[in-house]
């Protein structure tokens, strides 16, 4: 009996953190190692960690990107912030044609100054939200990815970023420009096209990928700012940020159009890999994932990069499909089997891939709130909740149920 085990019992962090708000509680459930040890008496277990953002994202790619490089980037007030990236060497045998460097935006804090907004005589403070430090992190990653004439590939996990400026600070940092005051564009529109070209040129041909934690667009009722309301952020703050992101999106989109019009020369933006065939700046804000990380996905798209679901990036890099081919059953550990897991979480990613191998997929979770119809539609063969009970007892019972004698 060969079991492929993946997932996590920790509640998934929200896409686009908020300073002082998004504190993810410690996981009350068992770890993958715990479940693997409990299941091992009933068959061989292959453990495959998957994660969409945060330090866990870097840990998940560690088996294929073992080299860790340390560095520092400028943080709030010019203080040095230590960072680490993971690097994977090129390997023609494995189909990896360029060195890949993986970075996590949650390592660096938002920079800039707090802004006070006033409505009805009630002042409300909007914390610093510039992505300038992310731009410096990207520059460091680009240098680490280069190998001679090979520009390499950089994967940026956007979901854990505390910035919320549509990546405008990152664009300025890559272009070597000073940070924007108040986090909003204060560059003339024609000049901003030069900024976009300079930021793209700084990548030096590096293939840039945003590993987005969700498919949230930049603006609108389901955009990056709209999601803040569910996290207890003052509606006045969310409205202020929506207006600010709208201004950035308008100006940067126009700048991308101007840069595209210049042609795909040395400093041109060719928009070669945008999702949904979008090749003009006007469409960037509506791309699925453009609002990930407070709009970092939007900035990556403006630079001509790709927006790819983070779980898909990790699953592809660790060779999940090949490992599924050797399994008899798939077990996904989750905190709660509900809308998130079935919509854009690990359960959906793994179940979709397992279906191509005709493998049964079993979910073990703290709670199961999805009905049997939803479970069946997702391709699940079973779902079990330990609730207030002992997760070890449940795992061992499920293992006996799904073992072949």
LINBELVEN-V723187 format. One record per residue. N is the residue number from 1. RES is the residue in one letter. SS is DSSP state (helix for helix, strand for strand, loop for the rest). OMEGA is omega in radians with two decimals (none if undefined). Layout:
[[N & RES & SS & OMEGA] [N & RES & SS & OMEGA]]
This chain:
[[1 & X & loop & -3.11] [2 & X & strand & -3.06] [3 & X & strand & 2.98] [4 & X & strand & -3.08] [5 & X & strand & 3.13] [6 & X & strand & 3.11] [7 & X & strand & -3.13] [8 & X & loop & 3.08] [9 & X & loop & 3.11] [10 & X & loop & 3.07] [11 & X & loop & -3.13] [12 & X & loop & 3.09] [13 & X & loop & 3.11] [14 & X & loop & 3.11] [15 & X & loop & -3.09] [16 & X & loop & -3.09] [17 & X & loop & 3.13] [18 & X & loop & -3.05] [19 & X & loop & 3.07] [20 & X & loop & -3.08] [21 & X & loop & -2.97] [22 & X & loop & 3.08] [23 & X & loop & -3.10] [24 & X & loop & -3.13] [25 & X & loop & 3.11] [26 & X & loop & -3.11] [27 & X & loop & 3.11] [28 & X & loop & -3.07] [29 & X & loop & -3.12] [30 & X & loop & 3.07] [31 & X & loop & 3.06] [32 & X & helix & 3.13] [33 & X & helix & 3.10] [34 & X & helix & -3.11] [35 & X & helix & 3.12] [36 & X & helix & -3.13] [37 & X & helix & 3.13] [38 & X & helix & -3.09] [39 & X & helix & -2.96] [40 & X & helix & 3.12] [41 & X & helix & -3.07] [42 & X & helix & 3.12] [43 & X & loop & 3.12] [44 & X & strand & -3.09] [45 & X & strand & 3.04] [46 & X & strand & -3.08] [47 & X & strand & -3.12] [48 & X & strand & 3.10] [49 & X & loop & 3.04] [50 & X & loop & 3.12] [51 & X & loop & -3.08] [52 & X & loop & -3.09] [53 & X & loop & 3.07] [54 & X & loop & 3.14] [55 & X & helix & 3.13] [56 & X & helix & 3.10] [57 & X & helix & 3.11] [58 & X & helix & 3.11] [59 & X & helix & -3.09] [60 & X & helix & -3.13] [61 & X & loop & -3.10] [62 & X & loop & -3.12] [63 & X & loop & -3.13] [64 & X & loop & 3.09] [65 & X & loop & -2.99] [66 & X & loop & -3.07] [67 & X & strand & 3.13] [68 & X & strand & 3.12] [69 & X & strand & -3.12] [70 & X & strand & 3.11] [71 & X & strand & 3.09] [72 & X & strand & 3.06] [73 & X & strand & 3.11] [74 & X & strand & 3.13] [75 & X & loop & 3.13] [76 & X & helix & 3.13] [77 & X & helix & -3.14] [78 & X & helix & 3.13] [79 & X & loop & -3.14] [80 & X & strand & 3.13] [81 & X & strand & 3.12] [82 & X & strand & 3.14] [83 & X & strand & 3.08] [84 & X & strand & 3.07] [85 & X & strand & 3.07] [86 & X & strand & -3.08] [87 & X & strand & 3.07] [88 & X & strand & -3.13] [89 & X & loop & 3.08] [90 & X & loop & -3.12] [91 & X & strand & 3.13] [92 & X & helix & -3.12] [93 & X & helix & -3.13] [94 & X & helix & 3.14] [95 & X & loop & 3.10] [96 & X & strand & -3.00] [97 & X & loop & -3.11] [98 & X & loop & 3.07] [99 & X & loop & -3.13] [100 & X & strand & 3.06] [101 & X & strand & -3.09] [102 & X & strand & -3.13] [103 & X & strand & -3.11] [104 & X & strand & -3.07] [105 & X & helix & -3.10] [106 & X & helix & 3.14] [107 & X & helix & -3.04] [108 & X & loop & -3.14] [109 & X & loop & 3.00] [110 & X & loop & -3.12] [111 & X & strand & 3.12] [112 & X & loop & -3.10] [113 & X & loop & 3.06] [114 & X & loop & -3.13] [115 & X & strand & 3.11] [116 & X & strand & 3.07] [117 & X & strand & -3.03] [118 & X & strand & 3.06] [119 & X & strand & -3.14] [120 & X & loop & 3.10] [121 & X & loop & -3.13] [122 & X & strand & 3.13] [123 & X & strand & 3.12] [124 & X & strand & -3.09] [125 & X & strand & 3.03] [126 & X & strand & -3.08] [127 & X & loop & 3.10] [128 & X & loop & -3.04] [129 & X & loop & -3.09] [130 & X & strand & 3.13] [131 & X & loop & -3.12] [132 & X & helix & -3.12] [133 & X & helix & 3.09] [134 & X & helix & 3.09] [135 & X & helix & 3.09] [136 & X & helix & 3.08] [137 & X & helix & 3.09] [138 & X & helix & 3.12] [139 & X & helix & 3.10] [140 & X & helix & -3.13] [141 & X & helix & 3.12] [142 & X & helix & 3.10] [143 & X & helix & -3.12] [144 & X & helix & -3.09] [145 & X & helix & -3.07] [146 & X & loop & 3.06] [147 & X & strand & -3.08] [148 & X & loop & -3.14] [149 & X & loop & -3.13] [150 & X & strand & -3.09] [151 & X & loop & 3.08] [152 & X & loop & -3.05] [153 & X & strand & 3.11] [154 & X & strand & 3.10] [155 & X & strand & -3.14] [156 & X & strand & 3.03] [157 & X & strand & -2.98] [158 & X & loop & -2.89] [159 & X & loop & -3.06] [160 & X & loop & -3.08] [161 & X & loop & 3.05] [162 & X & loop & 3.10] [163 & X & loop & -3.13] [164 & X & loop & -3.08] [165 & X & loop & -3.11] [166 & X & loop & 3.10] [167 & X & loop & -3.08] [168 & X & helix & 3.11] [169 & X & helix & 3.12] [170 & X & helix & 3.10] [171 & X & helix & 3.14] [172 & X & helix & -3.12] [173 & X & helix & 3.12] [174 & X & helix & -3.12] [175 & X & helix & -3.13] [176 & X & loop & -3.13] [177 & X & loop & 3.06] [178 & X & loop & 3.14] [179 & X & loop & 3.11] [180 & X & loop & 3.10] [181 & X & helix & 3.14] [182 & X & helix & 3.09] [183 & X & helix & -3.11] [184 & X & loop & 3.13] [185 & X & loop & 3.02] [186 & X & loop & 3.13] [187 & X & loop & 3.12] [188 & X & loop & -3.08] [189 & X & helix & 3.13] [190 & X & helix & 3.11] [191 & X & helix & -3.12] [192 & X & helix & 3.05] [193 & X & helix & 3.07] [194 & X & helix & 3.11] [195 & X & helix & 3.13] [196 & X & helix & 3.12] [197 & X & helix & -3.12] [198 & X & helix & 3.11] [199 & X & helix & 3.11] [200 & X & helix & 3.13] [201 & X & helix & 3.14] [202 & X & helix & 3.09] [203 & X & helix & 3.07] [204 & X & loop & -3.14] [205 & X & loop & 3.13] [206 & X & loop & 3.08] [207 & X & strand & -3.05] [208 & X & strand & 3.14] [209 & X & strand & 2.99] [210 & X & strand & 3.06] [211 & X & strand & -3.00] [212 & X & strand & -3.09] [213 & X & loop & 3.10] [214 & X & loop & -3.13] [215 & X & loop & -3.12] [216 & X & loop & 3.05] [217 & X & loop & -3.11] [218 & X & loop & -2.99] [219 & X & loop & 3.01] [220 & X & loop & -3.07] [221 & X & loop & 3.12] [222 & X & loop & -3.07] [223 & X & loop & -3.04] [224 & X & loop & -3.12] [225 & X & loop & -3.13] [226 & X & helix & -3.11] [227 & X & helix & -3.10] [228 & X & helix & -3.10] [229 & X & helix & -3.13] [230 & X & helix & -3.13] [231 & X & helix & 3.08] [232 & X & loop & 3.10] [233 & X & loop & -3.12] [234 & X & loop & 3.13] [235 & X & helix & 3.11] [236 & X & helix & 3.11] [237 & X & helix & -3.13] [238 & X & helix & 3.12] [239 & X & helix & 3.10] [240 & X & helix & -3.13] [241 & X & helix & 3.10] [242 & X & helix & 3.11] [243 & X & helix & -3.13] [244 & X & helix & 3.11] [245 & X & helix & 3.11] [246 & X & helix & 3.11] [247 & X & helix & 3.11] [248 & X & helix & -3.10] [249 & X & helix & -3.14] [250 & X & helix & -3.06] [251 & X & helix & -3.13] [252 & X & helix & 3.11] [253 & X & helix & 3.10] [254 & X & helix & 3.13] [255 & X & helix & 3.10] [256 & X & helix & 3.10] [257 & X & helix & 3.12] [258 & X & helix & -3.14] [259 & X & helix & 3.08] [260 & X & helix & -3.13] [261 & X & helix & 3.12] [262 & X & loop & 3.11] [263 & X & loop & -3.09] [264 & X & loop & 3.12] [265 & X & loop & -3.07] [266 & X & loop & -3.10] [267 & X & loop & -3.12] [268 & X & loop & 3.06] [269 & X & loop & -3.07] [270 & X & loop & 3.10] [271 & X & loop & -2.90] [272 & X & loop & -2.99] [273 & X & loop & -3.09] [274 & X & loop & 3.13] [275 & X & helix & 3.01] [276 & X & helix & 3.10] [277 & X & helix & -3.13] [278 & X & loop & -3.11] [279 & X & loop & 3.12] [280 & X & loop & -3.09] [281 & X & helix & -3.07] [282 & X & helix & -3.08] [283 & X & helix & -2.99] [284 & X & helix & -3.05] [285 & X & helix & -3.10] [286 & X & helix & -3.13] [287 & X & loop & 3.02] [288 & X & loop & -3.12] [289 & X & loop & -3.14] [290 & X & loop & 3.14] [291 & X & loop & -3.13] [292 & X & helix & -3.13] [293 & X & helix & -3.12] [294 & X & helix & 3.10] [295 & X & helix & 3.08] [296 & X & helix & 3.09] [297 & X & helix & 3.10] [298 & X & helix & -3.13] [299 & X & helix & 3.12] [300 & X & helix & 3.10] [301 & X & helix & 3.12] [302 & X & helix & 3.12] [303 & X & loop & 3.14] [304 & X & loop & -3.14] [305 & X & loop & -3.12] [306 & X & strand & 3.01] [307 & X & strand & -3.07] [308 & X & strand & 3.08] [309 & X & strand & -3.03] [310 & X & helix & 3.14] [311 & X & helix & 3.10] [312 & X & helix & 3.12] [313 & X & helix & -3.11] [314 & X & helix & -3.10] [315 & X & helix & 3.11] [316 & X & helix & -3.06] [317 & X & helix & -3.12] [318 & X & loop & 3.09] [319 & X & loop & -3.08] [320 & X & helix & -3.10] [321 & X & helix & 3.13] [322 & X & helix & 3.14] [323 & X & helix & 3.04] [324 & X & helix & -3.13] [325 & X & loop & -3.13] [326 & X & loop & -3.06] [327 & X & loop & 3.04] [328 & X & loop & 3.12] [329 & X & strand & 3.14] [330 & X & strand & 3.11] [331 & X & strand & 3.13] [332 & X & strand & 3.08] [333 & X & strand & -3.09] [334 & X & strand & 3.03] [335 & X & strand & 3.13] [336 & X & strand & 3.07] [337 & X & strand & -3.10] [338 & X & loop & -3.03] [339 & X & helix & -3.10] [340 & X & helix & -3.08] [341 & X & helix & -3.13] [342 & X & helix & -3.10] [343 & X & helix & -3.10] [344 & X & loop & -3.10] [345 & X & loop & -3.10] [346 & X & helix & -3.12] [347 & X & helix & -3.13] [348 & X & helix & -3.11] [349 & X & helix & -3.08] [350 & X & helix & -3.11] [351 & X & helix & 3.12] [352 & X & helix & 3.12] [353 & X & helix & -3.13] [354 & X & helix & -3.14] [355 & X & helix & -3.14] [356 & X & loop & 3.10] [357 & X & loop & -3.14] [358 & X & loop & -3.12] [359 & X & loop & 3.02] [360 & X & strand & 3.14] [361 & X & strand & -3.11] [362 & X & strand & 3.12] [363 & X & strand & 3.03] [364 & X & strand & -3.01] [365 & X & strand & 3.03] [366 & X & strand & -3.14] [367 & X & strand & 3.07] [368 & X & strand & -3.14] [369 & X & loop & 3.09] [370 & X & loop & 3.13] [371 & X & loop & -3.09] [372 & X & helix & 3.12] [373 & X & helix & 3.11] [374 & X & helix & 3.11] [375 & X & helix & -3.13] [376 & X & helix & 3.13] [377 & X & helix & 3.13] [378 & X & loop & 3.12] [379 & X & loop & -3.13] [380 & X & loop & 3.11] [381 & X & loop & 3.14] [382 & X & strand & 3.09] [383 & X & strand & -3.03] [384 & X & strand & -3.12] [385 & X & strand & 3.08] [386 & X & loop & 3.06] [387 & X & loop & 3.12] [388 & X & loop & -3.11] [389 & X & loop & -3.14] [390 & X & loop & -3.13] [391 & X & helix & -3.14] [392 & X & helix & 3.11] [393 & X & helix & -3.14] [394 & X & helix & -3.11] [395 & X & helix & -3.12] [396 & X & helix & 3.09] [397 & X & helix & 3.11] [398 & X & helix & 3.12] [399 & X & helix & 3.11] [400 & X & helix & -3.13] [401 & X & helix & -3.04] [402 & X & helix & 3.10] [403 & X & loop & 3.14] [404 & X & loop & 3.13] [405 & X & loop & none]]
